[in-house]
Amino acid sequence: MAAPCSVCGRAVEDHNRHVRFRLPDPVLALPLRESTPGTWMSHDDATTSVMMQVPGVGAFVRVLLPVALVGGVTLTFGVWLGVDPSTLQYIVREWRVSTYPNLVLDGRVANDVKPWGLLAKPGRAVVRDPEQTPYLDSSTDDQLQRVLSHEWPHDDVMDALPEGLR
């Protein structure tokens, strides 16, 4: 049996994990979603893609949103960041070369992360590890900056996860 968290009693591995949004919310709202004609994805499907562009909706890059929970554990959300479509080709090129660790992305969170409601909040993502996607690192929005810089009660965050991910 898994060791229980000393703060909330849930299994520790329920906290130190990634919760990945499959699609950006604006794409999720489309009738054909990622099958919308003209959609480009960096990989075979939305689940494995780290970049996508959907005509009339925008360009998106997958980034990591680390959320510190009280007691020293981190729940990481894999979210989409909406970026300026004119920068997507530059991002694609940088993703695959030795300068990738210097990549900085500015955009808007494209997922409504509960319990905070972060959809459309401005954020900056940086590469912390060249083997991983960029991390949301800062924001000019007070709410997103608090999410990035504070520890959060386990129940507030864990109870807001979709039913199958709690």
Order of alpha helices (4+ residues) and beta strands (2+ residues): beta-alpha-beta-beta-beta-beta-alpha-beta-beta-beta-alpha-beta-alpha
